[in-house]
Amino acid sequence: MPQLDTSTWFITILSMTITLFFVFQLKMSKYSFPGNPEPKLVITSKSVTPWEEKWTKIYFPLSLPLQ
């Protein structure tokens, strides 16, 4: 049975890796990515609701007087 010649494996794998790297770089250079996002000025308006000015109380069933 013949011996497997592995002397060229290193240069083959190295050249394949370098080629894939360059192909990937060329493909990625065709895309245009947006710039850095800038914070948007958000103006919050205070909504007026009737219960903000009044004191309210929540009645739990256990806190009601016994009947």
C-alpha positions in Angstrom: 0.0 0.0 0.0 1.5 3.4 -1.0 2.4 6.0 1.7 0.3 9.1 1.7 2.5 12.1 0.7 1.7 15.0 3.2 4.7 17.2 2.2 2.5 19.6 0.2 -0.3 19.9 2.7 1.1 22.9 4.6 1.5 25.1 1.6 -1.9 24.0 0.2 -3.8 24.8 3.4 -1.9 28.1 3.8 -2.6 29.2 0.3 -6.2 28.2 0.6 -6.6 30.2 3.8 -5.0 33.3 2.4 -7.2 33.0 -0.8 -10.3 32.7 1.3 -9.3 35.7 3.4 -8.9 37.9 0.3 -12.1 36.7 -1.3 -14.0 37.4 1.9 -12.4 40.9 2.1 -13.3 41.7 -1.5 -16.9 40.6 -0.9 -17.2 42.6 2.3 -15.7 45.7 0.6 -18.7 45.9 -1.8 -21.2 46.5 1.0 -21.7 50.0 2.3 -22.3 50.2 6.0 -24.1 53.1 7.6 -22.1 55.5 9.8 -22.2 55.7 13.5 -25.7 56.4 14.8 -26.1 59.7 16.6 -28.4 60.2 19.6 -31.8 61.5 18.6 -33.2 64.4 20.6 -36.4 63.2 22.2 -38.8 65.7 23.7 -41.1 64.2 26.3 -44.4 65.9 26.8 -46.1 65.5 30.2 -49.6 64.1 29.7 -52.2 65.5 32.0 -54.3 62.8 33.7 -56.9 63.4 36.3 -55.5 61.0 38.8 -52.0 62.6 38.9 -53.2 65.6 41.0 -55.5 63.6 43.4 -54.7 61.1 46.1 -56.1 57.7 45.4 -56.4 54.6 47.5 -56.7 51.0 46.4 -59.0 48.9 48.6 -58.1 45.3 49.0 -60.8 42.9 49.9 -59.1 42.0 53.2 -58.7 45.6 54.3 -62.5 46.3 54.0 -64.5 46.2 57.3 -66.3 43.0 58.0 -70.0 43.0 57.3 
